[in-house]
Amino acid sequence: MATLSPTGRRQLDEQGYLVLADFMGADLLKRLREAVADRFALEGDDAGAEYKREPGCRRLANLVDKGDIFRDIIARPGVLACVHGVLGDKIKLSSLNARCVPAHCDVVQPLHADMGALADERGYWVCNTIWLLDPFTRDNGALRLIPGSHRWRRLPDELPDRRAPHPDEILITGNAGDVIVMNAHLWHGGTANRTDHSRTAVHAFYARRDKPQQQYQKQLLRPEVQASLSPELRELLALDDPVNDAVTTQAVRQSGFMK
């Protein structure tokens, strides 16, 4: 079983993010790129229809339902060790999406915390992992975040302009094949792509088990897919969890900034 190193744990605790360099390796990166490109081509204008659209960007949603490779990546021990380091022992997948920022796209996401989540008396409850299918550079829409803001227990709604540069923000750059693990209570957002090439990443988003899923996996996954899953994946997706059924169906679920 993979474990989180003391250095990695300290980075997540203090800064709120960790970059797993070359986590995918060449083969997984190639297969994941191909799978995402195939889904965008297949779904066309309907891409991302299972969830909310982001103007100016292309998205895919409900990816657990759409191929073995997507079901593979959500359970990678090295990533789950980091997620456990943020959320504790009891976790579940909340959603699995892809986001493509087209070339010359001026979309700048407002600073936000995922699902508008605030840490509660039990601690943190949202953690995002970003699988880089293309390099993240200073010019192509890399992630910006405010290190340590996950500790503030407040949302950036107080800012006069959440799309404006923040004096404490940094850009998280990286190579294709890297995975960024982020305490999703961090104030963060995507930036504009000023290059001639699109920039794509897959987002595997996790939650503490007592909180709602962003996308209700039990409802979204086809019966034949659910029947094919291992006990471990069923557990990670909370398919047999009445508590998840209750909290997810009763909650008003949101993305953090998309309406």
C-alpha positions as CSV (number, residue, x, y, z in Angstrom):
1,M,0.0,0.0,0.0
2,A,1.4,3.4,-0.9
3,T,2.0,5.9,1.8
4,L,2.4,9.6,2.0
5,S,5.9,10.8,2.9
6,P,6.5,13.1,5.8
7,T,7.6,15.8,3.4
8,G,4.5,15.3,1.2
9,R,2.3,15.4,4.2
10,R,3.9,18.7,5.5
11,Q,3.5,20.3,2.0
12,L,-0.2,19.4,1.9
13,D,-0.8,20.5,5.5
14,E,1.0,23.8,5.2
15,Q,0.7,24.8,1.5
16,G,-2.4,22.8,0.5
17,Y,-1.0,21.3,-2.6
18,L,1.6,18.7,-3.8
19,V,2.9,17.9,-7.3
20,L,3.5,14.3,-8.1
21,A,6.1,14.5,-10.9
22,D,5.8,12.1,-13.8
23,F,3.3,10.1,-11.8
24,M,1.6,8.6,-14.9
25,G,4.6,7.5,-16.9
26,A,4.6,7.5,-20.7
27,D,2.2,4.6,-21.3
28,L,-0.6,5.7,-19.0
29,L,-0.2,9.3,-20.2
30,K,-0.6,8.2,-23.9
31,R,-3.6,6.0,-23.1
32,L,-5.3,8.7,-21.1
33,R,-4.7,11.3,-23.7
34,E,-6.2,9.0,-26.4
35,A,-9.2,8.1,-24.2
36,V,-10.0,11.8,-23.5
37,A,-9.6,12.8,-27.2
38,D,-11.8,10.0,-28.3
39,R,-14.6,11.0,-25.8
40,F,-14.4,14.7,-27.0
41,A,-14.7,13.5,-30.6
42,L,-17.6,11.1,-29.8
43,E,-19.6,13.5,-27.7
44,G,-19.1,16.6,-29.8
45,D,-21.4,19.4,-28.8
46,D,-22.9,17.2,-26.0
47,A,-19.6,16.9,-24.2
48,G,-20.1,17.5,-20.5
49,A,-23.9,17.5,-20.7
50,E,-24.2,15.3,-17.6
51,Y,-23.1,18.3,-15.5
52,K,-22.6,22.1,-15.8
53,R,-21.0,23.7,-18.8
54,E,-18.2,26.3,-18.5
55,P,-18.4,29.0,-21.1
56,G,-15.3,29.2,-23.3
57,C,-13.9,25.8,-22.2
58,R,-14.7,22.2,-23.3
59,R,-15.5,19.7,-20.6
60,L,-16.3,16.0,-20.1
61,A,-18.2,14.6,-17.2
62,N,-19.2,11.2,-15.8
63,L,-15.9,9.6,-17.0
64,V,-16.1,6.6,-14.6
65,D,-18.9,5.4,-16.9
66,K,-16.8,5.8,-20.0
67,G,-13.9,3.4,-20.0
68,D,-11.6,1.1,-18.0
69,I,-8.8,3.6,-18.0
70,F,-10.9,6.1,-16.1
71,R,-11.9,3.6,-13.5
72,D,-8.2,2.7,-13.2
73,I,-6.9,6.1,-12.4
74,I,-9.3,7.0,-9.6
75,A,-8.0,4.1,-7.5
76,R,-4.2,4.6,-8.0
77,P,-2.7,4.0,-4.5
78,G,-0.1,6.8,-4.8
79,V,-2.9,9.4,-5.3
80,L,-5.3,7.9,-2.8
81,A,-2.5,8.1,-0.1
82,C,-2.4,11.8,-0.7
83,V,-6.2,12.2,-0.7
84,H,-6.3,10.3,2.6
85,G,-3.7,12.7,3.9
86,V,-6.1,15.5,3.3
87,L,-9.4,14.0,4.1
88,G,-8.7,11.1,6.5
89,D,-9.5,7.4,6.2
90,K,-13.1,7.6,4.9
91,I,-13.2,9.0,1.4
92,K,-15.2,8.5,-1.9
93,L,-14.9,9.8,-5.4
94,S,-17.1,12.8,-5.9
95,S,-16.7,13.3,-9.7
96,L,-14.4,12.6,-12.6
97,N,-14.2,15.2,-15.3
98,A,-11.9,16.6,-18.0
99,R,-11.4,20.2,-18.8
100,C,-9.8,21.6,-22.0
101,V,-8.9,25.2,-22.3
102,P,-8.8,26.0,-26.1
103,A,-6.0,28.0,-27.7
104,H,-6.3,31.7,-27.3
105,C,-9.0,31.4,-24.7
106,D,-9.2,34.4,-22.4
107,V,-11.3,32.6,-19.7
108,V,-10.0,33.3,-16.2
109,Q,-11.8,31.3,-13.5
110,P,-12.8,33.3,-10.4
111,L,-10.9,32.3,-7.3
112,H,-13.1,29.7,-5.5
113,A,-13.1,26.6,-3.3
114,D,-14.5,23.5,-4.9
115,M,-18.2,23.1,-4.1
116,G,-18.1,26.3,-2.1
117,A,-16.8,24.1,0.7
118,L,-15.7,25.3,4.1
119,A,-13.9,23.0,6.5
120,D,-16.1,22.0,9.4
121,E,-15.6,20.7,12.9
122,R,-14.3,17.4,11.5
123,G,-11.8,19.2,9.2
124,Y,-11.4,19.2,5.5
125,W,-13.8,17.5,3.2
126,V,-12.9,18.1,-0.5
127,C,-9.7,17.2,-2.3
128,N,-9.0,17.5,-6.0
129,T,-6.4,15.7,-8.2
130,I,-5.4,17.2,-11.5
131,W,-3.9,14.8,-14.1
132,L,-1.9,16.9,-16.6
133,L,-2.4,15.6,-20.1
134,D,-0.5,18.7,-21.5
135,P,2.2,20.7,-19.8
136,F,1.0,23.5,-17.5
137,T,2.9,26.6,-18.4
138,R,2.7,30.3,-17.4
139,D,1.0,31.1,-20.6
140,N,-1.4,28.2,-21.3
141,G,-4.0,28.3,-18.5
142,A,-2.1,26.8,-15.6
143,L,-3.6,26.6,-12.1
144,R,-3.3,29.6,-9.8
145,L,-3.8,29.3,-6.1
146,I,-3.2,31.0,-2.8
147,P,-0.9,28.8,-0.7
148,G,-2.2,28.2,2.8
149,S,-5.7,29.6,2.1
150,H,-7.2,26.3,2.9
151,R,-6.5,27.1,6.6
152,W,-8.5,30.3,6.5
153,R,-11.9,28.7,6.7
154,R,-13.5,31.4,4.6
155,L,-14.4,31.7,0.9
156,P,-13.0,34.3,-1.6
157,D,-16.4,35.8,-2.1
158,E,-15.2,38.8,0.0
159,L,-12.8,39.9,-2.8
160,P,-14.0,42.8,-5.0
161,D,-13.0,40.9,-8.2
162,R,-12.3,37.2,-7.9
163,R,-10.9,37.1,-11.4
164,A,-8.2,39.7,-10.7
165,P,-4.7,38.7,-9.8
166,H,-4.3,38.1,-6.1
167,P,-1.1,39.5,-4.4
168,D,-0.4,36.1,-2.8
169,E,-1.2,33.8,-5.7
170,I,1.3,31.5,-7.4
171,L,1.1,29.6,-10.7
172,I,1.4,25.8,-10.5
173,T,3.3,24.7,-13.6
174,G,4.2,21.1,-14.5
175,N,4.9,18.6,-17.2
176,A,2.5,16.3,-19.0
177,G,2.2,13.2,-16.8
178,D,2.4,15.0,-13.5
179,V,-0.5,14.9,-11.1
180,I,-1.3,17.9,-8.8
181,V,-3.0,17.0,-5.5
182,M,-4.9,20.0,-4.0
183,N,-6.7,20.5,-0.8
184,A,-9.8,21.9,-2.6
185,H,-10.6,24.4,0.2
186,L,-7.6,26.3,-1.3
187,W,-8.6,29.5,-3.1
188,H,-7.8,28.6,-6.7
189,G,-8.8,29.0,-10.4
190,G,-7.7,28.4,-13.9
191,T,-6.0,31.1,-16.0
192,A,-6.2,32.2,-19.6
193,N,-4.5,30.3,-22.4
194,R,-2.5,32.7,-24.5
195,T,-0.8,30.0,-26.7
196,D,-1.6,28.4,-30.0
197,H,-2.4,25.0,-28.4
198,S,-5.2,23.7,-26.2
199,R,-4.4,22.6,-22.6
200,T,-6.2,19.6,-21.2
201,A,-6.4,17.9,-17.8
202,V,-8.5,15.3,-16.0
203,H,-9.9,16.2,-12.6
204,A,-10.5,13.3,-10.1
205,F,-12.3,15.0,-7.3
206,Y,-12.8,13.3,-3.9
207,A,-14.9,14.0,-0.8
208,R,-15.2,12.8,2.8
209,R,-17.8,10.0,3.1
210,D,-20.3,12.0,5.2
211,K,-20.5,14.8,2.5
212,P,-22.4,14.8,-0.8
213,Q,-20.9,13.7,-4.1
214,Q,-20.7,16.5,-6.7
215,Q,-22.0,14.0,-9.3
216,Y,-24.1,11.1,-7.9
217,Q,-22.2,8.1,-9.2
218,K,-25.0,5.6,-8.4
219,Q,-27.4,7.5,-10.6
220,L,-24.9,8.2,-13.4
221,L,-23.2,4.9,-13.9
222,R,-25.0,2.4,-16.2
223,P,-26.2,-0.8,-14.6
224,E,-23.8,-2.9,-16.6
225,V,-20.8,-0.8,-15.5
226,Q,-21.9,-1.0,-11.9
227,A,-22.2,-4.8,-12.2
228,S,-18.7,-5.1,-13.5
229,L,-16.9,-3.2,-10.7
230,S,-14.7,-4.7,-8.1
231,P,-15.7,-4.4,-4.4
232,E,-12.9,-1.9,-3.9
233,L,-14.3,0.4,-6.7
234,R,-17.8,0.0,-5.5
235,E,-16.6,1.2,-2.1
236,L,-14.7,4.1,-3.6
237,L,-17.7,5.2,-5.6
238,A,-20.1,4.8,-2.6
239,L,-22.5,2.7,-4.7
240,D,-23.7,0.6,-1.7
241,D,-23.7,3.4,0.9
242,P,-27.1,4.5,2.2
243,V,-25.5,7.5,3.9
244,N,-24.2,8.7,0.6
245,D,-27.6,8.1,-1.0
246,A,-29.2,10.3,1.6
247,V,-26.7,13.2,1.7
248,T,-26.2,13.3,-2.0
249,T,-29.8,13.3,-3.1
250,Q,-30.8,15.8,-0.5
251,A,-28.0,18.3,-1.0
252,V,-27.9,21.2,-3.3
253,R,-24.7,20.4,-5.2
254,Q,-22.5,23.0,-6.8
255,S,-19.1,23.3,-8.4
256,G,-17.7,26.3,-6.6
257,F,-18.1,28.8,-9.3
258,M,-20.3,27.4,-12.2
259,K,-24.0,28.0,-11.8
